[in-house]
Amino acid sequence: MATEKTRDDGGLEETRLIALGSTALVEGFALIGFETYADATPDILESVLKNLVRTQEKALIVLEQALARSGTALLTQVRAEGGRIVVVEIPSLQAPEDHQAAVDDLVRRVLGPSVLEEGP
């Protein structure tokens, strides 16, 4: 699926909506029109990203946590560039309580390790 946005010249730009993760997770995204890659591996993620970079397409990519933390070089590059390809990390359906947002590490480094602890 792609969403459309009007360009300054009146034409339309498309943004691809892509979800990669476990079959159970991506089934829900398929129902709302996302392109999906069930049981995706880091190699599949790398292939999708290479294609997006090569074609210079805009995309919103939803990644299951394990895949988002796979450490592929191209994913790191895409996240650092920002803008055209937006990557969102979501928890696994099997262990949502284990999810820790990547931004949590940055917040702890900047504001101190106790800042995210739950108080009384």
N, C-alpha and C positions, 0 to 999 in steps of 0.2 A: 504494500500500500504506500501511497505517497500523499502528502498533503500539499496543497497549492498555496502560494503566496504571490501577490501581485508585485511585479517589478516596477521600478520607476518609469519604464517605458510602456507600461500597460500590459506587458506579457506576463506569463506565469512561471514561477520557479517551483520545482518540486523538491520535497524533502522526503527521502526514503525513511520508512519506519521499519526497523529490523530488531528482532529479538533472538538471542542465542542462549541456550541453556538446556536443562533437562526437558524431556518430552512433556512431563506434567506441567512444567512452568510455561513453556512456549505455546501449549495448546490454547491457553487463555488469551495470549496475545494474537494468535491466529484468528480467533473469533472476532477480534476488533480490527482486523485488517492488516496486521503487521506481516512482513515477510518473516518467516521463522526458520531456524536451523536447530532441529531437535538433536539432543545429545551431542552438541557441538564440541569440538576439540580445539585446542590452541591453534592447530594447523588450519582448521576451518575459519576460525576468527581471523587469522592472519590473511587468508585468502580473501575474505570479505573486505577487510580493511585495504588490502592492496588494490582491489577493484575500485573502491570508493576514492582512494587517493589518485589512482590513474585517471579515472573519469571525472574527477573534481566535483562529484555529486555531494549534495548536502544530505545529512542523515542524522537521525536520532537512533542510537543503538542502545538497547537494553541488554545487559549482560548479567547472568547469574554470578554470584560472588566468586565462586571457585575459578570460573573462566576469566573474570575481571582481574583476578590476582595471579593469573598464569605467567605474567611477566614477559610477554612477547615484546620485542623491540618496537614493532610498529604500533602496538597499542600505547606504549609509553610515549612515542612520538606524537601520535594523534591527540592524546590527552594534553600534552605540552603545548601543542599548537592552538587548541581550542577553536571555537567558532563554527566552522563548516560541518564538522562531525562532532556531535555531542554524545558522550558516553555516560550512561547511567548504570549504576551497580545496584542489584537487588538481591535479597537473601534467597537462599534455597528454600523450597517448600518443605523439605525434610527436616531442616534445622534453622528455622527463622530466628530462634533465640541466640544463635551463634553469630549472627550478623553484626559486623562492626564496620561502620562507614569509614572509608579511607580518610575522610576529613577529620575524623576523631584523632588520628595520630598527629596531624598538624596542630589541632587545637591544644592537645596535651603538650607539645613542644613549645608552643608560643605562650600559653597561659598557665602551664604547670600540670603535673599529673593528677592532681586532685580535682581539677575543674569539672570533670565529667562524672565524678562519683555522685551517687544518689545520697542526698542528705536525709536527716530524720523526718 
